[in-house]
């Protein structure tokens, strides 16, 4: 089997996989989700965060595959592989193409899963940052309920939970590192109290 034939088949497969991945991202924008996006929301929807993160991951993965197909196509045009015959049978060639396709599919799934989680965490972090600065700590005094709301949001948005025997200050400090926003500093500035008084109020 000639190298150019194998290359052309691989290019077709990669291009098809990329196109399908891009279409999947579009199809995930269901009428139900479009309707929800058009509404005004008092709070947030983790389901919508998951869906939008998956759509972005689909689009990036699809773009990567289409770009790979374009690069392979460019290589096949720039270099003449028509005269290169590989010492393999059609059966062996089919096996190589199948193995390449399966490997590429598995790698693209791993990449997509990683990218989806990465995007979801970043979106959750951005929303939690907004809550710290704009939505939380609106009472006249710091209340334990504020920490309960922070804990709920941290779990839903960042999959972040309190460790065993961890007090409020330790929890907030650890969350601040993960969320990349200084929650303790925000509390100090809002209520004009020090760290010891924060622990006392809670």
C-alpha positions as CSV (number, residue, x, y, z in Angstrom):
1,X,0.0,0.0,0.0
2,X,1.3,3.5,-0.9
3,X,2.1,6.0,1.8
4,X,0.0,8.7,0.0
5,X,-3.1,6.4,0.1
6,X,-2.7,5.9,3.8
7,X,-2.1,9.6,4.4
8,X,-5.2,10.5,2.4
9,X,-7.4,8.1,4.3
10,X,-6.0,9.4,7.6
11,X,-6.6,13.0,6.6
12,X,-10.3,12.1,5.7
13,X,-10.8,10.4,9.0
14,X,-9.2,13.2,11.1
15,X,-11.2,15.9,9.2
16,X,-14.4,13.9,9.7
17,X,-13.7,13.5,13.5
18,X,-13.1,17.2,13.8
19,X,-16.3,18.1,12.0
20,X,-18.3,15.7,14.1
21,X,-16.8,17.2,17.3
22,X,-17.7,20.7,16.2
23,X,-21.3,19.6,15.4
24,X,-21.6,17.9,18.8
25,X,-20.8,21.2,20.5
26,X,-23.6,23.0,18.5
27,X,-26.1,20.2,19.1
28,X,-25.6,20.5,22.9
29,X,-27.1,24.0,22.7
30,X,-30.6,22.5,23.2
31,X,-33.8,24.6,23.0
32,X,-34.1,24.1,26.8
33,X,-30.7,25.5,27.4
34,X,-31.2,28.4,24.9
35,X,-34.4,29.2,26.8
36,X,-32.6,29.2,30.2
37,X,-29.8,31.3,28.8
38,X,-32.3,33.9,27.7
39,X,-33.7,34.2,31.2
40,X,-32.5,36.5,34.0
41,X,-31.1,34.6,37.0
42,X,-30.9,35.5,40.6
43,X,-28.3,32.8,41.3
44,X,-26.4,30.4,39.1
45,X,-27.0,27.0,37.4
46,X,-24.3,24.3,37.8
47,X,-26.1,22.4,35.0
48,X,-25.6,25.3,32.7
49,X,-22.0,25.7,33.8
50,X,-21.4,22.0,33.0
51,X,-23.1,22.3,29.6
52,X,-21.3,25.5,28.5
53,X,-17.9,24.1,29.6
54,X,-18.6,20.9,27.6
55,X,-19.5,23.0,24.6
56,X,-16.3,25.0,24.7
57,X,-14.3,21.8,25.1
58,X,-16.1,20.3,22.1
59,X,-15.3,23.3,20.0
60,X,-11.6,23.4,21.0
61,X,-11.2,19.6,20.4
62,X,-13.0,19.9,17.1
63,X,-10.8,22.8,16.0
64,X,-7.7,20.9,17.1
65,X,-8.7,17.9,14.9
66,X,-9.6,20.0,11.9
67,X,-6.2,21.8,12.2
68,X,-4.4,18.5,12.4
69,X,-6.2,17.4,9.2
70,X,-5.2,20.7,7.5
71,X,-1.5,20.2,8.6
72,X,-1.5,16.6,7.2
73,X,-3.1,17.8,4.0
74,X,-0.4,20.5,3.7
75,X,2.4,18.0,4.3
76,X,0.9,15.7,1.6
77,X,0.9,18.6,-0.9
78,X,4.4,19.9,-0.1
79,X,6.1,16.5,-0.4
80,X,5.6,13.9,-3.1
81,X,4.6,10.6,-1.4
82,X,3.0,9.1,-4.5
83,X,6.1,7.1,-5.3
84,X,6.6,5.8,-1.8
85,X,5.4,2.3,-1.5
86,X,5.4,0.7,2.0
87,X,6.3,-3.0,2.3
88,X,2.9,-3.8,3.8
89,X,-0.3,-5.4,2.5
90,X,-3.7,-3.8,2.3
91,X,-4.7,-5.7,5.4
92,X,-1.7,-4.3,7.3
93,X,-2.5,-0.8,6.0
94,X,-6.1,-1.2,7.2
95,X,-4.8,-2.3,10.7
96,X,-2.4,0.7,10.9
97,X,-5.2,3.2,9.9
98,X,-7.6,1.6,12.4
99,X,-4.9,1.7,15.2
100,X,-4.2,5.3,14.4
101,X,-7.9,6.3,14.4
102,X,-8.5,4.6,17.7
103,X,-5.4,6.1,19.3
104,X,-6.4,9.6,18.1
105,X,-10.0,9.1,19.3
106,X,-8.8,8.0,22.8
107,X,-6.4,10.9,23.0
108,X,-9.0,13.4,21.8
109,X,-11.4,12.0,24.5
110,X,-8.8,12.4,27.2
111,X,-8.0,15.9,26.0
112,X,-11.7,16.8,25.9
113,X,-12.3,15.5,29.4
114,X,-9.3,17.4,30.8
115,X,-10.3,20.6,29.0
116,X,-13.9,20.3,30.1
117,X,-12.9,20.0,33.8
118,X,-10.3,22.8,33.4
119,X,-12.9,25.1,31.8
120,X,-15.6,24.2,34.4
121,X,-13.2,24.9,37.3
122,X,-12.2,28.3,35.8
123,X,-15.8,29.2,35.2
124,X,-16.7,28.2,38.8
125,X,-13.7,30.2,40.1
126,X,-14.7,33.3,38.2
127,X,-18.3,33.0,39.6
128,X,-17.1,32.5,43.1
129,X,-14.8,35.5,42.8
130,X,-17.8,37.6,41.7
131,X,-19.8,36.3,44.7
132,X,-17.0,37.3,47.1
133,X,-16.8,40.8,45.8
134,X,-20.4,41.6,44.9
135,X,-22.8,39.3,46.6
136,X,-21.5,38.0,49.9
137,X,-21.0,39.8,53.2
138,X,-23.9,42.3,52.9
139,X,-25.1,41.9,56.5
140,X,-24.3,44.6,59.1
141,X,-22.4,41.9,61.0
142,X,-20.5,38.8,59.9
143,X,-22.7,35.8,60.3
144,X,-22.2,32.1,60.4
145,X,-24.7,31.8,57.6
146,X,-22.2,33.7,55.3
147,X,-19.7,30.8,55.8
148,X,-22.4,28.2,55.1
149,X,-23.3,29.9,51.8
150,X,-19.6,30.1,50.9
151,X,-19.2,26.4,51.7
152,X,-22.2,25.5,49.5
153,X,-20.9,27.5,46.6
154,X,-17.4,26.1,47.0
155,X,-18.7,22.6,46.8
156,X,-21.0,23.3,43.8
157,X,-18.6,25.5,41.8
158,X,-15.2,24.2,42.6
159,X,-15.9,20.7,44.0
160,X,-14.1,22.0,47.1
161,X,-15.1,20.6,50.5
162,X,-14.1,21.3,54.1
163,X,-11.6,18.8,55.6
164,X,-12.1,16.9,58.8
165,X,-11.6,19.1,62.0
166,X,-11.0,22.2,59.8
167,X,-12.2,25.4,61.4
168,X,-13.7,28.3,59.5
169,X,-10.5,30.3,59.3
170,X,-8.5,27.4,58.0
171,X,-11.3,26.5,55.5
172,X,-11.4,30.1,54.2
173,X,-7.7,30.4,53.8
174,X,-7.5,27.1,51.9
175,X,-10.4,28.1,49.7
176,X,-8.8,31.5,49.0
177,X,-5.8,29.7,47.6
178,X,-7.8,27.5,45.3
179,X,-10.3,30.3,44.3
180,X,-7.4,32.8,43.9
181,X,-9.3,35.5,45.9
182,X,-8.4,36.6,49.4
183,X,-11.7,36.0,51.3
184,X,-10.2,36.8,54.7
185,X,-9.0,40.1,53.4
186,X,-12.4,40.9,52.0
187,X,-14.0,40.1,55.4
188,X,-11.5,42.3,57.2
189,X,-12.1,45.2,54.9
190,X,-15.9,44.8,54.9
191,X,-16.3,44.6,58.7
192,X,-13.1,46.3,59.8
193,X,-12.1,43.4,62.0
194,X,-9.0,41.3,62.4
195,X,-8.5,37.6,62.0
196,X,-9.1,36.8,65.7
197,X,-12.4,38.7,65.7
198,X,-13.5,36.8,62.5
199,X,-13.1,33.5,64.4
200,X,-14.9,34.9,67.4
201,X,-17.9,36.2,65.3
202,X,-18.2,32.8,63.6
